[in-house]
Amino acid sequence: MSARSDALQGGRRPDGNGHGGWAGYHAATTPTPGIPEREGVASLLRRLGHDLPELAIKELALARAEMTESLRETKAGVASLAVGGAVLLSGLVVLLMAGVYALSLVLAPWLAALLVGAAVVLVGLGLLAAGRKRLDPRAMRPDRAMHQLHKDRMAMKAGMHDGRTP
């Protein structure tokens, strides 16, 4: 009988003399101290019951940390948008003043300011109307999905009357 088959049948180790052999052979066959070689299902379920709440607490702590970081990033983004909007607004005011100055070369200054102001008000009113229309609750209603749900419900009713089940 070969050394390999002897080892596989519980005899000596693969080197044939019972000493040495495969690296890690002793570690692989010796149970680790403190850990039973075989745990029953009840023992595993007890450990699971003990470890599960701890895992849930750690997962919640991780989620909380991630949300805190996301909130910080969101605050920084909002602050950047606010500052950018303020700078953009001041630039727009300067451009409008330049338009008034340019028109005042051919018109009376008061009339140039009135025309530029009226044009800006009209553009603003148009943008407000478009935004208001988009925020209309009827525009937010999922019409296509509701129509499809209605069709599905009607098909199910028809199937039930025919004795079929979907």
Buried (B, 14 or more C-beta within 10 A) or exposed (E): EEBEEBBEEEEBBBEBEEEEBEEEBEEEEEEEEEEEEEEEEEEEEEEEEEEEEEEEEEEEEEEEEEEEEEEEEEEEEEEEEEEEEEEEEEEEEEEBEEBBEEBBEEBEEEEBBBBBEEEBEEEEEEEEEEEEEEEEEEEEEEEEEEEEEEEEEEEEEEEEEEEEEE
